[in-house]
């Protein structure tokens, strides 16, 4: 984690509004929302 990788930019380090960074953040947000919805649905079904 100490060595900065040039190609795969971590989400926290990407501060420049590049289209690739936006796409990654957008995909990460969609995945996070989907996981949250799945967890809530599973909790509702189980509990």
MIDRENSE-930972 format. One record per residue: x, z, y of N, C-alpha, C, O in turn; residue number from 1. Coordinates in steps of 0.1 Angstrom, whole numbers. Atoms other than C-alpha are relative to their C-alpha. Layout:
BEGIN
<rec n_c1="X" n_c3="Z" n_c2="Y" ca_c1="X" ca_c3="Z" ca_c2="Y" c_c1="X" c_c3="Z" c_c2="Y" o_c1="X" o_c3="Z" o_c2="Y" pos="NUM"/>
...
# end
This chain:
BEGIN
<rec n_c1="8" n_c3="0" n_c2="-12" ca_c1="0" ca_c3="0" ca_c2="0" c_c1="9" c_c3="0" c_c2="13" o_c1="4" o_c3="-3" o_c2="24" pos="1"/>
<rec n_c1="-9" n_c3="0" n_c2="-11" ca_c1="30" ca_c3="4" ca_c2="22" c_c1="5" c_c3="-14" c_c2="5" o_c1="8" o_c3="-16" o_c2="16" pos="2"/>
<rec n_c1="-5" n_c3="14" n_c2="-3" ca_c1="40" ca_c3="-33" ca_c2="20" c_c1="-12" c_c3="-8" c_c2="5" o_c1="-21" o_c3="-10" o_c2="-3" pos="3"/>
<rec n_c1="11" n_c3="9" n_c2="-6" ca_c1="18" ca_c3="-55" ca_c2="43" c_c1="0" c_c3="-13" c_c2="-7" o_c1="11" o_c3="-20" o_c2="-6" pos="4"/>
<rec n_c1="0" n_c3="13" n_c2="6" ca_c1="7" ca_c3="-85" ca_c2="24" c_c1="-5" c_c3="-11" c_c2="10" o_c1="-15" o_c3="-8" o_c2="17" pos="5"/>
<rec n_c1="3" n_c3="10" n_c2="-10" ca_c1="5" ca_c3="-117" ca_c2="45" c_c1="-13" c_c3="-7" c_c2="-3" o_c1="-21" o_c3="-9" o_c2="7" pos="6"/>
<rec n_c1="12" n_c3="8" n_c2="3" ca_c1="-23" ca_c3="-136" ca_c2="27" c_c1="-13" c_c3="9" c_c2="-1" o_c1="-22" o_c3="6" o_c2="7" pos="7"/>
<rec n_c1="12" n_c3="-9" n_c2="1" ca_c1="-49" ca_c3="-109" ca_c2="16" c_c1="0" c_c3="10" c_c2="11" o_c1="7" o_c3="21" o_c2="9" pos="8"/>
<rec n_c1="0" n_c3="-10" n_c2="-11" ca_c1="-55" ca_c3="-91" ca_c2="49" c_c1="-11" c_c3="11" c_c2="-3" o_c1="-22" o_c3="8" o_c2="-6" pos="9"/>
<rec n_c1="10" n_c3="-11" n_c2="2" ca_c1="-71" ca_c3="-57" ca_c2="45" c_c1="-10" c_c3="0" c_c2="11" o_c1="-8" o_c3="-4" o_c2="22" pos="10"/>
<rec n_c1="10" n_c3="0" n_c2="-10" ca_c1="-104" ca_c3="-52" ca_c2="63" c_c1="3" c_c3="8" c_c2="13" o_c1="-2" o_c3="4" o_c2="24" pos="11"/>
<rec n_c1="-2" n_c3="-8" n_c2="-11" ca_c1="-91" ca_c3="-26" ca_c2="86" c_c1="11" c_c3="-6" c_c2="9" o_c1="11" o_c3="-4" o_c2="22" pos="12"/>
<rec n_c1="-11" n_c3="6" n_c2="-8" ca_c1="-60" ca_c3="-46" ca_c2="98" c_c1="-5" c_c3="-13" c_c2="7" o_c1="1" o_c3="-17" o_c2="17" pos="13"/>
<rec n_c1="5" n_c3="13" n_c2="-6" ca_c1="-80" ca_c3="-78" ca_c2="106" c_c1="-8" c_c3="3" c_c2="12" o_c1="-20" o_c3="6" o_c2="12" pos="14"/>
<rec n_c1="7" n_c3="-3" n_c2="-12" ca_c1="-88" ca_c3="-72" ca_c2="142" c_c1="-3" c_c3="-13" c_c2="8" o_c1="-12" o_c3="-13" o_c2="17" pos="15"/>
<rec n_c1="2" n_c3="13" n_c2="-6" ca_c1="-87" ca_c3="-108" ca_c2="153" c_c1="-12" c_c3="-7" c_c2="-5" o_c1="-14" o_c3="-7" o_c2="-17" pos="16"/>
<rec n_c1="13" n_c3="6" n_c2="4" ca_c1="-121" ca_c3="-126" ca_c2="152" c_c1="2" c_c3="-13" c_c2="-6" o_c1="-2" o_c3="-23" o_c2="-1" pos="17"/>
<rec n_c1="-2" n_c3="13" n_c2="7" ca_c1="-110" ca_c3="-152" ca_c2="127" c_c1="-12" c_c3="-3" c_c2="-9" o_c1="-19" o_c3="7" o_c2="-14" pos="18"/>
<rec n_c1="11" n_c3="3" n_c2="9" ca_c1="-137" ca_c3="-170" ca_c2="107" c_c1="1" c_c3="5" c_c2="-14" o_c1="-8" o_c3="9" o_c2="-20" pos="19"/>
<rec n_c1="-2" n_c3="-6" n_c2="14" ca_c1="-121" ca_c3="-159" ca_c2="74" c_c1="-2" c_c3="15" c_c2="1" o_c1="-8" o_c3="20" o_c2="-9" pos="20"/>
<rec n_c1="2" n_c3="-14" n_c2="-1" ca_c1="-121" ca_c3="-123" ca_c2="86" c_c1="-15" c_c3="3" c_c2="1" o_c1="-20" o_c3="12" o_c2="-5" pos="21"/>
<rec n_c1="14" n_c3="-2" n_c2="-1" ca_c1="-157" ca_c3="-126" ca_c2="96" c_c1="-7" c_c3="-2" c_c2="-13" o_c1="-16" o_c3="6" o_c2="-17" pos="22"/>
<rec n_c1="6" n_c3="2" n_c2="13" ca_c1="-166" ca_c3="-141" ca_c2="63" c_c1="2" c_c3="11" c_c2="-10" o_c1="-7" o_c3="15" o_c2="-17" pos="23"/>
<rec n_c1="-3" n_c3="-11" n_c2="9" ca_c1="-149" ca_c3="-114" ca_c2="44" c_c1="-8" c_c3="13" c_c2="3" o_c1="-13" o_c3="19" o_c2="-5" pos="24"/>
<rec n_c1="8" n_c3="-11" n_c2="-5" ca_c1="-165" ca_c3="-87" ca_c2="65" c_c1="-15" c_c3="-2" c_c2="-4" o_c1="-22" o_c3="8" o_c2="-8" pos="25"/>
<rec n_c1="14" n_c3="3" n_c2="3" ca_c1="-199" ca_c3="-104" ca_c2="60" c_c1="-3" c_c3="2" c_c2="-15" o_c1="-13" o_c3="8" o_c2="-19" pos="26"/>
<rec n_c1="1" n_c3="-1" n_c2="15" ca_c1="-194" ca_c3="-106" ca_c2="22" c_c1="1" c_c3="15" c_c2="-4" o_c1="-7" o_c3="19" o_c2="-12" pos="27"/>
<rec n_c1="-1" n_c3="-14" n_c2="3" ca_c1="-183" ca_c3="-70" ca_c2="21" c_c1="-12" c_c3="8" c_c2="4" o_c1="-17" o_c3="16" o_c2="-4" pos="28"/>
<rec n_c1="12" n_c3="-7" n_c2="-5" ca_c1="-213" ca_c3="-59" ca_c2="41" c_c1="-12" c_c3="-3" c_c2="-10" o_c1="-19" o_c3="6" o_c2="-13" pos="29"/>
<rec n_c1="11" n_c3="3" n_c2="9" ca_c1="-237" ca_c3="-78" ca_c2="18" c_c1="2" c_c3="7" c_c2="-13" o_c1="-8" o_c3="12" o_c2="-19" pos="30"/>
<rec n_c1="-3" n_c3="-7" n_c2="13" ca_c1="-220" ca_c3="-64" ca_c2="-13" c_c1="-3" c_c3="15" c_c2="1" o_c1="-9" o_c3="21" o_c2="-8" pos="31"/>
<rec n_c1="3" n_c3="-15" n_c2="-2" ca_c1="-222" ca_c3="-28" ca_c2="1" c_c1="-15" c_c3="2" c_c2="1" o_c1="-20" o_c3="12" o_c2="-5" pos="32"/>
<rec n_c1="15" n_c3="-1" n_c2="-1" ca_c1="-259" ca_c3="-33" ca_c2="10" c_c1="-6" c_c3="-2" c_c2="-13" o_c1="-15" o_c3="6" o_c2="-17" pos="33"/>
<rec n_c1="5" n_c3="2" n_c2="13" ca_c1="-266" ca_c3="-47" ca_c2="-24" c_c1="2" c_c3="12" c_c2="-9" o_c1="-7" o_c3="16" o_c2="-17" pos="34"/>
<rec n_c1="-3" n_c3="-12" n_c2="8" ca_c1="-249" ca_c3="-18" ca_c2="-41" c_c1="-8" c_c3="12" c_c2="4" o_c1="-13" o_c3="19" o_c2="-5" pos="35"/>
<rec n_c1="9" n_c3="-11" n_c2="-4" ca_c1="-268" ca_c3="7" ca_c2="-20" c_c1="-14" c_c3="-2" c_c2="-5" o_c1="-20" o_c3="8" o_c2="-9" pos="36"/>
<rec n_c1="14" n_c3="3" n_c2="4" ca_c1="-301" ca_c3="-10" ca_c2="-28" c_c1="-1" c_c3="3" c_c2="-15" o_c1="-11" o_c3="9" o_c2="-20" pos="37"/>
<rec n_c1="0" n_c3="-2" n_c2="14" ca_c1="-292" ca_c3="-10" ca_c2="-65" c_c1="0" c_c3="15" c_c2="-4" o_c1="-7" o_c3="20" o_c2="-12" pos="38"/>
<rec n_c1="-1" n_c3="-15" n_c2="2" ca_c1="-282" ca_c3="27" ca_c2="-64" c_c1="-14" c_c3="7" c_c2="3" o_c1="-18" o_c3="15" o_c2="-5" pos="39"/>
<rec n_c1="13" n_c3="-6" n_c2="-4" ca_c1="-315" ca_c3="36" ca_c2="-46" c_c1="-10" c_c3="-3" c_c2="-10" o_c1="-18" o_c3="5" o_c2="-14" pos="40"/>
<rec n_c1="10" n_c3="4" n_c2="10" ca_c1="-335" ca_c3="16" ca_c2="-71" c_c1="2" c_c3="7" c_c2="-13" o_c1="-8" o_c3="12" o_c2="-19" pos="41"/>
<rec n_c1="-3" n_c3="-7" n_c2="13" ca_c1="-318" ca_c3="32" ca_c2="-101" c_c1="-4" c_c3="15" c_c2="2" o_c1="-10" o_c3="20" o_c2="-7" pos="42"/>
<rec n_c1="4" n_c3="-14" n_c2="-2" ca_c1="-323" ca_c3="67" ca_c2="-86" c_c1="-15" c_c3="1" c_c2="0" o_c1="-20" o_c3="11" o_c2="-6" pos="43"/>
<rec n_c1="15" n_c3="-1" n_c2="0" ca_c1="-360" ca_c3="59" ca_c2="-80" c_c1="-5" c_c3="-2" c_c2="-14" o_c1="-15" o_c3="5" o_c2="-17" pos="44"/>
<rec n_c1="5" n_c3="2" n_c2="13" ca_c1="-364" ca_c3="46" ca_c2="-115" c_c1="3" c_c3="12" c_c2="-9" o_c1="-5" o_c3="16" o_c2="-17" pos="45"/>
<rec n_c1="-4" n_c3="-11" n_c2="9" ca_c1="-345" ca_c3="74" ca_c2="-132" c_c1="-7" c_c3="13" c_c2="4" o_c1="-13" o_c3="20" o_c2="-4" pos="46"/>
<rec n_c1="5" n_c3="-13" n_c2="-5" ca_c1="-356" ca_c3="103" ca_c2="-110" c_c1="-14" c_c3="-1" c_c2="4" o_c1="-20" o_c3="9" o_c2="8" pos="47"/>
# end
